[in-house]
Amino acid sequence: MTNSYTAVYSRISSGYMGQLVEWPEVVTEGKTMEECRAMLVDALKEMIEAYRQQGKTSLHNRASVRRIGRGAQ
């Protein structure tokens, strides 16, 4: 199962901050938009794994991360 997520990016003094609309706990920063996007994907993978390890029930537990960003499929 592959879920799609909506990422919101904000310009901050150190670069960009990215956060998932559907899962607001997933938030990160990067110097460039590309770095922020990559780090957001990483943060999402880590959050999914943490939920699995804790045995939390969530739609995200069955998620398979592909890509986030422009042209994501």
C-alpha positions in Angstrom: 0.0 0.0 0.0 1.4 3.4 -0.9 0.0 6.5 0.7 0.3 10.0 -0.7 1.2 12.9 1.6 1.0 16.6 1.1 4.2 18.5 2.1 4.2 22.2 3.0 7.4 24.0 2.7 8.2 27.3 4.4 11.2 29.5 3.9 13.1 30.1 7.1 16.4 31.9 7.9 18.5 28.7 7.6 16.8 27.4 4.5 13.5 25.5 4.3 11.2 23.8 6.8 9.0 20.9 5.5 6.0 19.4 7.3 3.4 16.8 6.3 -0.2 18.0 6.3 -1.6 14.6 7.0 1.0 13.8 9.7 2.1 17.0 11.4 4.6 15.3 13.6 6.7 14.7 10.5 8.7 17.9 10.2 12.3 18.7 9.3 14.6 21.4 7.9 17.1 21.7 5.1 19.4 24.3 3.6 17.8 23.8 0.1 14.3 22.7 -1.0 15.8 19.5 -2.3 17.6 18.7 0.9 14.5 19.5 2.9 12.4 17.2 0.7 14.9 14.3 1.1 15.1 14.8 4.8 11.2 14.9 5.0 11.1 11.5 3.2 13.7 10.2 5.7 11.7 11.6 8.7 8.5 9.9 7.4 10.3 6.6 7.1 11.6 6.9 10.6 8.2 7.8 12.0 6.5 4.8 10.3 9.2 2.5 11.7 8.8 4.0 15.2 5.0 3.5 15.1 5.6 -0.1 14.0 8.1 -0.8 16.8 5.7 0.7 19.4 2.8 -1.4 18.0 0.7 1.7 17.4 -2.3 1.2 15.2 -2.4 3.7 12.3 -3.1 3.8 8.6 0.6 4.9 8.4 1.7 1.5 9.7 1.0 0.0 6.3 2.5 2.8 4.3 5.2 2.3 1.8 7.2 5.5 1.1 8.0 6.2 -2.5 8.6 9.9 -3.1 7.4 13.2 -1.8 7.4 16.3 -4.0 6.9 17.5 -7.5 6.1 14.7 -10.0 5.7 12.2 -7.2 3.8 9.1 -8.2 
